[in-house]
Amino acid sequence: MPTGSYDRTRPLNLGENRWKFVLQGGFVKGVTPKISIDLVGDVTFYGKNNDFGSSSARLTQSASGQFQAFARYQLKPNLDFRVGGSFVTGGETRIDGIRQQDQASNWKGNVGMAWFPAKTVQLLATYGRDISVRSGFRESNRLNLRLLKVF
């Protein structure tokens, strides 16, 4: 939803002055008693911003998609090792109808572990990096840490 502060004269805004809609689906399948695979895909549709930049230009963006695949190996019932990758594509922008040639085609990989020290608490750590970046900033290293509490 177009929430957050937006002012076309500011170089940085918390809002984008447009709607976004994301549809995601996933499939998880146990391959063996200790190995499972996760396949996830999502598509993002972008609304228009008719007040973009200092000239109040019209910003449009084509849909983008992300596809993720992960394999998990259960070391113990409450501890797993995981490896995966993702691919992002699409999302080219146009400003007043002029293509910006910024369509993504980006690959990344990661490895990590997840541990449930209690039934309702998960600690997760993953390390990843971009393999190939066609549009956007390249991440040489990324470390994600997550604490999850299930209610």
C-alpha positions in Angstrom: 0.0 0.0 0.0 1.3 3.5 -0.6 2.0 4.3 3.0 5.0 6.1 4.4 6.3 9.5 3.8 6.8 10.5 0.1 7.9 13.8 -1.3 9.1 13.9 -4.9 11.6 16.7 -4.1 13.5 14.5 -1.5 16.2 12.2 -2.8 15.3 9.5 -0.2 11.7 8.5 0.7 10.3 5.8 3.0 7.3 5.4 0.7 7.1 4.8 -3.0 3.8 6.5 -3.7 2.5 3.3 -5.4 0.9 0.0 -4.8 2.6 -3.4 -4.9 1.1 -6.8 -4.9 3.1 -10.0 -4.2 1.9 -13.5 -4.8 4.0 -16.3 -3.4 3.7 -20.1 -3.5 5.9 -22.8 -2.1 6.3 -26.5 -2.2 8.2 -28.5 0.5 8.8 -32.2 0.0 10.7 -34.8 2.0 13.0 -36.8 -0.3 14.3 -39.1 2.3 13.8 -39.2 6.1 16.7 -36.7 6.5 16.6 -34.7 3.2 13.9 -32.3 2.1 13.6 -29.7 -0.7 11.9 -26.4 -0.7 10.8 -24.7 -3.9 9.4 -21.2 -3.7 8.3 -18.8 -6.4 6.8 -15.3 -6.2 5.8 -12.6 -8.6 5.5 -8.9 -7.7 3.2 -6.5 -9.6 3.9 -2.8 -9.3 1.5 0.1 -9.5 2.2 3.5 -11.0 3.8 6.5 -9.4 2.5 9.6 -11.2 4.5 12.0 -9.1 8.0 10.6 -9.5 11.2 12.7 -9.2 11.6 16.5 -9.4 9.6 16.7 -12.7 6.6 14.7 -11.4 7.3 12.0 -14.0 5.2 8.8 -14.4 7.1 5.8 -13.1 5.9 2.3 -14.2 7.5 -1.1 -13.6 7.0 -4.5 -15.2 6.4 -7.5 -13.0 9.3 -9.2 -11.3 9.8 -12.7 -10.2 11.9 -14.6 -7.7 12.5 -18.3 -7.7 14.2 -20.1 -4.8 15.3 -23.7 -4.2 16.8 -25.1 -1.0 17.9 -28.5 0.2 17.9 -29.3 3.9 19.6 -32.1 5.7 18.4 -33.0 9.2 21.5 -33.6 11.3 19.3 -34.1 14.4 15.5 -33.7 14.8 16.0 -30.1 15.9 19.1 -29.2 13.8 19.5 -28.9 10.0 22.1 -27.9 7.5 20.8 -26.1 4.4 22.1 -25.0 1.0 20.2 -23.1 -1.7 20.0 -20.5 -4.3 17.7 -17.9 -5.8 17.1 -16.2 -9.1 15.4 -12.8 -9.6 14.2 -11.6 -13.0 12.2 -8.8 -14.5 11.1 -5.5 -12.9 12.3 -3.1 -15.6 11.2 0.5 -15.0 10.0 3.2 -17.3 10.0 6.9 -16.6 7.5 8.7 -18.8 7.5 5.7 -21.1 11.3 5.6 -21.6 12.8 2.2 -20.8 15.5 2.4 -18.1 17.1 -1.0 -19.2 17.3 -2.1 -15.6 15.6 -5.5 -15.8 17.1 -7.8 -13.1 18.7 -11.1 -13.9 20.4 -11.9 -10.6 21.6 -15.2 -9.1 22.7 -15.8 -5.5 23.6 -18.8 -3.3 23.6 -19.5 0.4 24.4 -22.0 3.1 23.3 -22.2 6.7 22.0 -24.0 9.7 18.8 -23.9 11.7 18.4 -25.0 15.3 15.3 -25.4 17.5 16.7 -25.1 21.1 13.0 -25.4 22.2 9.9 -26.5 20.4 8.8 -22.9 19.8 12.1 -21.1 19.3 14.3 -21.3 16.2 17.8 -19.8 15.7 18.8 -19.6 12.0 22.0 -18.4 10.4 22.8 -18.2 6.7 25.7 -17.0 4.7 25.3 -16.0 1.1 26.7 -14.1 -1.8 25.7 -12.9 -5.2 26.9 -15.1 -8.0 25.8 -13.0 -10.9 24.2 -9.5 -10.9 22.8 -7.8 -14.1 21.0 -5.0 -12.3 21.4 -3.6 -8.8 24.1 -3.7 -6.2 26.3 -6.8 -5.9 26.6 -8.4 -2.5 30.0 -10.0 -1.9 29.0 -11.3 1.5 25.7 -11.5 3.4 25.1 -12.9 6.9 21.5 -13.3 8.0 20.6 -14.2 11.6 17.1 -14.9 12.7 15.4 -15.5 16.0 11.9 -17.0 15.5 9.3 -17.5 18.3 6.3 -19.6 17.3 3.0 -18.9 19.1 
